[in-house]
Amino acid sequence: MESIVLSGLFVVALLASLLVKFWLATRQMRHVARHRGAVPATFAGTVSLAAHQKAADYTIAKGRLGLLTTSFGAAVLLGWTLLGGLDALNTLVHDAVFPRFGGLAYQLALLAAFSVVSGLLDLPFDLYATFRLEQRFGFNRMTWRLWFADAAKGLLVSLAIGLPIAALILWIMGANGPLWWLWAWGTWMGFNLLALVLYPTVIAPLFNKFEPLADESLQSRVQALMARCGFQAKGLFVMDGSRRSAHANAYFTGMGAAKRVVFFDTLLAKLTGGEVEAVLAHELGHFKHRHVVKRIVLMFALSLAGFALLGWLSTKVWFFNGLGAGVALDAPNDALALLLFLLVVPVFSFFVSPLMSQLSRRHEFEADAYACAQASGNDLAAALLKLHEDNAATLTPDPLYVRFWYSHPPASERIAALRLQTG
């Protein structure tokens, strides 16, 4: 009975989330298309009609691709679960691996096989997005050679890092009794914190070149800003983002002594020194308001709840049966439980997305306010407008779509708030 209830709840949640996604996406595309013909009055003197229309076309094209990937993703999810795809894969891997190599090898093989199949299913959409959609709008600078190199490096990193942590989690699940989930959660959090330290200096340089900021004038300006804000970083670096994309960005990475400031070379090519300083001041605002720490704490809390829920569900046969999978009687089912959990949780957590988006937008406004106090609000507004235009971000998004999905406030709201603060 419980398995039937779970199957029903899963189908209802999946259909409801799919309908909401389609409704929001079509609202967004219609709203952007309706406003394509004229630049909003607020930006009439600073954004050209051609740039505005390019942003509209880019948004609509991404929306159409999003509808296709969403539909395909829902079909694949049903295939993995209620239609028995994961159960068939599990049986195949079990029969091939378990009798010869034992439980841990079988479970790792199941995770690896699932990852390979999932990656192959997503590959056509990823390639189309990069080499057709991004290429069409002039953003892609990725070559096939670079794409294959990135894929190979990503695979090696996944094998070097993913397999050991997966093996450790699976061992904990099988060897630590009913409270295994607490130990697994602690291990997972420790790994994430370690990754924050290692990523800037070990992993990221495998994919991009990072060179010290050479512009002495900008370097002095940035260092003076960080001194005013009481922020210390291990270095200021320029990343060769232009090798892959024309999109521009800047970010902080790492934690503790490993913190570093990274500018995309595309960003430095488009912004003035004052605008770069203002963008950096915004990022410093996130640290000043402890947004990064708050998000890490929130991640810790949510992951603890997730591990606890998985610890309970993994002991219930109806959890497996209700999602189209059978339970092995001669082998551990921990990897199967983990995969089922990771497949279905996004369906149910989808409905709290607006709350997370709202929290993120509030943090962005707070960081903007801090940037106004430490740098020029006018420079920040100018930088935001340049970045929106450069990234072909629409200036006329659907308000409801924004409230549900946007992690950053739209340009019109951010610039209006900046103008109020700068007078």
N, C-alpha and C positions, 0 to 999 in steps of 0.2 A: 504493500500500500504506500509506504513512504517513497519508494522509488517512482511510483506513478505520479505522486504529488510533486516530487522534484522535477520530473520530466515536464510536467505541465507548467510549473513555475518558470523553468528555464525557457520553454517555448514562448510563454507570454512575455517574459522580460526581453527576450531576443527580438520578438516582433515589435514590441513597444519601443525599444531603443532604435530599431531600424526605421520605424515610422517617424520618430522624432528627428533622427538624423536627416532623413530625406526631406522632411518638412522644413527644417532649418536651412538646409543647403539650397533648396529651391527658392526659399524666401530670399536668401542672400544673393543668389544669382539674378533673380527678378529685380530686386532693389538696386543692385549695382547697374544692371542694364538700363533701368529707367532713368538713372542719373548720369548715364554715360555721355550725353550730348552736351553737357555744360560743366565747367569747373565750378565747384561751390564758391559762393560769393566771398567767403573768408579767405580763400586761396587764389582768387581770380588774378591778383597781381603778381603772384609768385610761382604758380604752377601752370604750365602750358596746357592747352587743350590736348595736344598730341600725347603728352605724358599722362594726363588724366585718363585718356581713352586706352592707352597701353595698360595702365593699372587695372582698368575695368575688364579688358579682354583677358588679361593674365588671371585675374580673380575668377572669372567665369570659366576659363579653361581648366583651372585647378579644381573648381567646383564640379565640373563634369567628370573629370578623372576621379575625383573623390566619390561621386555617386557610384561609379563603376567598381572601384576598389572596395567600397562599403558593401555593395551587393555580393561581390565575389567573396569577401571575407566572411559574410554571414553564411553563405552556402558552404564554404570550407569548414566553418565552425560546426555546422550541422553534420557535415560529412565526418568530421573527426569524432563527434559525440554520438548523437542519437542514431545516426546511420551506420555506426560501427567501424569507422575508419581507424580510430586509435586502438580499438579492441583487436582488429585484424593485424595491425602493425605490431602490437604487443605479442600476439600469438606467434607471429613470424619470427620476431627477435628472440622470444623465449625458446622456441624449438631449435633455433640455430645456435644460440649462445649458452643458455643455462646448463644443459647437460654436460658441456665440456669445460666451461670456465667458471660456473658458480653464480651466486646471486648478485654480487656487486658488479661484476663485468656485464651481466645481463641488463641490469638497470642503467648502467652508463651507456650501453649500446642502444637501449630504448630512447634515452634522452638524445643521443647523437643522431639516431635515425629520424626521430621526429624533427629535430632542428634542420637536418638536410632536406627532408621533404617539404617542410614549411618554407625554407629559404628558396627552394626551386619553384614553389607555387607563387611566391611573391616576386620572383625575379623579373618576369616580363613587365610588371607594373613599375618596378624600380628603374628598369632600363628605359622604359618609355618616358617616365617623368624626367630622367636626366638627359637622354639623348634626343628626345623629340620635343617635349613641352618646354623644358628650360632652354633648349637650343633655339626653339622658335622665337622666344622672347629675348634672346641675346644674353642669357645668364650663364649657360653652360660653357665651361672651359676644360672640362674633363675629356681626356683622350681615352681611347679604348685601352691603350697600353697602361695608362695610369689607373684606369678602372680595374684592370686585372691585377695590377700590383697591389692596389688597396685591398682587393678581395683576398689575395693570397696572404697579405699581412694580417688582415682581420681574422682569417681562419687560423693562422698560427697563434695569434694572441688568444683567441677563444680556446684553442687546445691547451695552451700553456697555463691559462688562468681558469677557464671555465671547467675543464675536467677535474682538476684538483679540488676546487671548491664544491663541485657537484658530488664528487666522491666523498668528501668530508661530511657534507649535509646528509647524504644517504646513509653513511655509516652511523651518524648521530641518530637518525630516525630509527635505525634498526637495533641500536645497542644501548639506548639510554632510557628505556621504560616509558611510562605514560607521559612524563614531562620532557620528552625529547624535544618538543617544539620550543621550549624555553632555551635550551642549550643551542639549538639550531638558530634561533633568533639572535642570540648573543654572538654566535659565529658569523652570521650574515652581516650584522652591524659592524663587527670588527673588520670584516673584509671591506665593507664600503668605506669606512674611515681610512683604512690603509690605501685604498684606491685613490682617495682624494689627495693623499700625499704623493703616491707614486705616479699618478697620471701625468702631471705636468712635465716631469723629468725623464720618465721611462717610456710611457706609452705614446703620448702625443707626438714626440719627435720621430716616431716610426713612420708617421703619415705626413708630417709637415716640417718645414724648416723654420726654426725660430732663431732670429738674429737680434742682438741688442739694438735698442732704438738708437739710431745714428744721428738724428736731428738734435743737435746740442741745445738749440733754443727751445724746442718742444720738450726735450728731456728736463731742462731746468724748470720749465713751467709746470710740468707734471709733478716733479719732485717737490716743488714749493706747495702745490695743492695737497699732496699727500702729507706733507709736514703739517700744514694747517689743520688737516683732518685727523692727525694722529694715527696715520696708517703707515705700516711698513710692509714692503714687498721685497722679495729676493731679487727681482729684476724687472726691467721694462723690455718687452720683446715685441718684434714685428713678425707676424706669421704670413707665409706665402699663400694666403687664401685665394689669390687670383689664379693659382694653378688649376683650381677646380670650379670656381664660380665667380661671377662678377658681384655677388652680394657682399655687403660690407658689414662689419661688426667689431665689437671690442668686448673683452670679458676679463674677469678675474678667475683664476683657477688655483686649486690647491688649498691647503689650510696650514695654519701655524707658520713655521719657518719656510715652508715650501710655497707660500703664496707668491704668485707672479701676475703682472699685468700684461695682457696680450692684446695687441692691435692688429687687425687685418691690414695688409698692405693696401687693400682697396679702400679702407676707411681713411687712411692717411692721405690717399690721393685725392679725396673728395672734400675733406673738411679743412677749415682753417685751424690755426693753433688754438684760438679761443673756443671754437666749436669742439675740438677734441678734448680740451680741458673740461668743458661743460658736460660732455658725455661721460668722461671719467668721473666727474663729481657725482653724477647720477649713480654710477656703479658703487662709488664709495658710500653713497647714501644707504644702499642696501646693507652694507656692513655696519654703518653707524646705527641704523635702526635694528640691527641684529636679525635681519630678514633671513640670512643664510642659516644662522643657528636655529631660528624658529622653524624653518622648513626641514632642517635635519631632525629636530625633535618631533615634528609632526610625522615625518617619514618613519622614525623609530616607533612612534605610537601605533601608526597604521600597520606597520609590518609586524609588530607584536600581536596585534589583534588578528592579523592574517595568519600568522603561524599558529596561534592558539586555535583558530577556527579549523585550519588544516589538521591540527593534531586531533581534534574531535571527529572531523568528517572521515579521516583516513581509517578510523576503526569501524565505520558503518558500511555494511555491504550494500545498503540501498543507495549510498552515494555513488558507488561504482555502477550499479545496475541502472540507476536512474539517469545516468549520463551515457548509457550505451556500452559500458565496458564490463567484462566479467572479471571475477577475482581468481587469481591463481592460487591453488591449494598447496603447491609444492615449491613455491618461490615467493620472495618478498614482493609486496605490491606498492612499495613506497614511491618509486619513480612514477608509476601509473597514477597514483593519487596526486602527486605533485603536478603532473601534466594536466590532469582533469581540472584541478583547482585553478591553475594558471589560465586555462582556456575559458572557464566560466565566470571567474571573478570580474573581469572587465565588463561583462554584460550587466551585472547587477550594480557595480560601482559607477557605471555610466551616469546614473541618475543623480549622483552627487557632484558631477562635473561643474555645474554652475557655481556651487559654493567654493570650490577650489579656484575657479577662474576669478570670482569676485575677490577672494583674498589676495590673489596675485595682482589684480588691477589696483587694489588699495595700496599694496606695497610699492607699486610703480609711482603712484601719486606722491607717496611719502618720499621716495627717492628723488623725484623731481623737485619737491619743495626744498630738500636738503641741497640739491645742486644749485638752486637759486640763491641760497644763502652763502654758498662757498665759491660760486663762479657766476657767470652771466646767464640769467634766465633767457635773455634774447638770443644769446649764442646757442643755448640748448634748444630753443624753439626752431632756430634756423637749421641746426643739425638734424633735428627730428624730421623736419620737412624734406631736407636733402635725402635722408635715409629712406623715408617713405617713397619718395620719387625714384630714387635709385633702385630700390627693391621692388618697385611696381606694386606697392601696397595701396589698396583702394582708399580713397578719402571719403567714400560714401557707403560704408558697410550697413547692413541691416541691423537696427538697434537690438532686436531680440537675439540675433545671431551673435552679436557682440557680447551680450550678457551671458550667453551660454558657453561660448567657446574662447573668447579672446582672453589671453593671459596678460596682455597689455591694453590699456585704453586706446581707442582710436585716436588718430592724430588731431582731429578737431577738438576732442575733449582735453587732451593733454596740452595743446597749445593755448586753448582758452584759459585753462587753469594757470599756465605759466604767465600769461598776460595779466591776469588778475594779481599775481604775486609781484610782478615787476612794475605794475602801474602803467 
